[in-house]
Amino acid sequence: MGLLWLVLSLTVVGIPIAGIALAGWMLTAADSLRAGRLELPPPGLYLRRGYRLFLVQLTYLLALAVVAAIPILTGVRLGGIGGGLLAVFGESLLTLGSTALVAVTPALVRLTESRGVLGALRVDRLAALLAADPRRAVGSGLMSLLCLDIISPIGLLACGIGLAVTTTYGYAVLAAAVVASDRAARR
């Protein structure tokens, strides 16, 4: 799956397909874990399984980019020290927001699976799910950050080739984190 993801990611057209396929593969791995099977799904294009989660994450990311673009573009237009500080604020907002988006991935998976794309895009439902059990939300969020922001990028140290292994490994661990979060929510 890592090689498939890497090959697809090498082209502009393939990047969204790679993202959808990897999201679908992770969700299929979570389904296997829920069924008690400790095996990873075979490599493939899991587009039907992953497109909804991909759309939800892409929508949140685009909304975040639009919000962050306002101070960035205003700062660039103003120029000077004040404009520079405003642009840095916008960039910081984008970095913090994208980190938060990664942290809420398990909750987004749960909402997307149970309520569909429109249900997962309701910020009030996302906030209520996170507030219902803050301890679980923090734990699953930290696991998500570990998987997607630490384990996955480690492959860049091996000239980028290792990214194929570490990214899929990170998503496999994320599947386990999603299932653990679901089980904790049912208790």
C-alpha positions in Angstrom: 0.0 0.0 0.0 2.9 2.3 0.7 4.3 1.9 -2.8 0.9 2.5 -4.3 0.5 5.6 -2.2 4.0 6.9 -3.1 3.5 6.3 -6.8 0.1 8.1 -6.8 1.6 11.0 -4.8 4.2 11.7 -7.4 1.7 13.5 -9.7 -0.7 16.4 -9.0 -3.7 14.4 -10.2 -2.6 11.4 -8.1 -2.3 13.2 -4.8 -6.1 13.3 -4.0 -6.5 9.8 -5.2 -3.6 8.7 -3.0 -5.2 10.5 0.0 -8.6 8.9 -0.6 -7.1 5.4 -1.1 -5.0 5.7 2.1 -8.0 6.9 4.1 -10.1 4.0 2.7 -7.3 1.6 3.5 -7.1 2.9 7.1 -10.9 2.6 7.5 -10.8 -1.0 6.1 -8.0 -1.8 8.6 -10.2 -0.4 11.4 -13.1 -2.6 10.2 -10.8 -5.6 10.4 -9.8 -4.7 13.9 -13.4 -4.2 15.0 -14.2 -7.7 13.6 -11.3 -9.1 15.7 -9.0 -9.8 12.8 -5.4 -8.6 13.4 -4.5 -8.3 9.7 -4.0 -5.4 7.4 -6.0 -5.2 4.2 -4.3 -5.8 0.9 -3.1 -2.9 -1.1 -5.6 -1.4 -3.4 -7.6 1.7 -4.3 -10.1 1.9 -1.5 -11.8 4.9 -3.1 -15.4 4.1 -2.2 -14.4 3.5 1.4 -12.2 6.6 1.8 -13.8 9.4 -0.2 -16.2 10.6 2.5 -13.5 11.0 5.2 -11.3 12.6 2.6 -14.0 15.1 1.7 -14.6 16.0 5.3 -10.9 16.6 6.0 -10.5 18.5 2.8 -13.4 20.8 3.6 -12.1 21.6 7.0 -8.6 22.2 5.6 -10.0 24.5 2.9 -12.0 26.5 5.4 -8.9 26.8 7.6 -6.9 27.9 4.6 -9.4 30.6 3.8 -9.5 31.9 7.4 -5.7 31.9 7.6 -5.4 33.6 4.1 -7.1 36.7 5.4 -4.4 37.9 7.7 -1.6 36.5 5.4 -2.9 38.4 2.4 -3.7 41.5 4.4 -0.2 41.5 5.9 1.4 41.1 2.5 -0.7 43.9 1.1 0.2 46.2 4.0 3.9 45.5 4.0 6.3 46.7 6.7 6.8 45.2 10.1 3.1 45.3 11.0 2.1 43.5 7.8 4.9 41.0 8.3 3.6 40.3 11.8 0.1 39.9 10.5 1.3 37.4 7.8 3.2 35.4 10.4 0.0 35.3 12.6 -1.9 33.9 9.6 0.7 31.3 9.0 0.8 30.4 12.7 -3.0 30.1 12.6 -2.7 27.7 9.6 -0.1 25.6 11.4 -2.1 25.4 14.6 -5.3 24.7 12.8 -3.9 21.9 10.7 -2.4 20.3 13.8 -5.8 20.5 15.5 -7.3 19.0 12.4 -5.0 16.0 12.7 -5.8 15.7 16.4 -9.5 15.5 15.8 -9.2 12.9 13.0 -10.5 10.0 15.2 -13.6 12.1 16.1 -14.0 13.0 12.4 -13.8 9.3 11.5 -16.5 8.5 14.0 -18.8 11.3 12.9 -18.3 10.5 9.2 -19.0 6.8 9.8 -22.1 7.5 11.8 -23.6 10.7 10.4 -22.1 11.0 6.9 -20.2 13.9 5.3 -22.8 16.6 6.3 -23.0 15.3 9.9 -19.2 15.4 10.2 -19.0 19.0 8.9 -21.2 20.3 11.7 -18.8 21.9 14.0 -21.3 21.8 16.9 -21.5 18.0 16.6 -17.7 17.7 16.5 -17.4 19.9 19.6 -20.0 17.9 21.4 -18.3 14.7 20.6 -15.0 16.0 21.9 -16.5 17.5 25.0 -18.5 14.4 25.9 -15.3 12.6 27.0 -12.3 15.1 27.0 -9.9 12.5 28.3 -10.6 10.1 25.4 -10.6 13.0 22.9 -7.1 14.1 24.1 -5.8 10.5 24.2 -7.0 9.7 20.7 -5.9 13.1 19.4 -2.4 12.5 20.8 -2.3 9.1 19.1 -3.4 10.7 15.8 -0.7 13.3 16.1 1.8 10.6 16.8 0.7 8.6 13.8 0.3 11.4 11.2 2.7 14.1 12.4 5.6 12.0 13.8 5.7 8.4 12.6 4.7 9.3 9.0 7.2 12.0 8.3 10.1 10.0 9.7 10.4 8.3 6.3 11.7 11.6 4.9 14.9 10.9 6.7 15.5 8.0 4.2 15.6 10.3 1.2 11.8 10.2 1.0 11.6 6.5 0.0 11.0 5.5 3.6 7.9 7.7 3.5 6.1 4.8 1.7 6.6 2.6 4.7 6.2 5.0 7.6 3.1 6.7 6.2 1.2 3.4 5.8 2.5 2.2 9.2 1.2 5.5 10.7 -2.2 5.0 9.1 -2.3 1.4 10.4 -1.6 2.6 13.9 -4.3 5.3 13.4 -6.8 2.6 12.5 -6.0 1.0 15.9 -6.4 4.3 17.6 -9.8 4.9 16.0 -11.0 1.5 17.1 -9.7 2.0 20.6 -11.5 5.4 20.7 -14.7 3.8 19.5 -14.5 1.0 22.1 -13.8 3.5 24.9 -16.8 5.6 23.8 -19.1 2.6 24.1 -18.1 1.9 27.7 
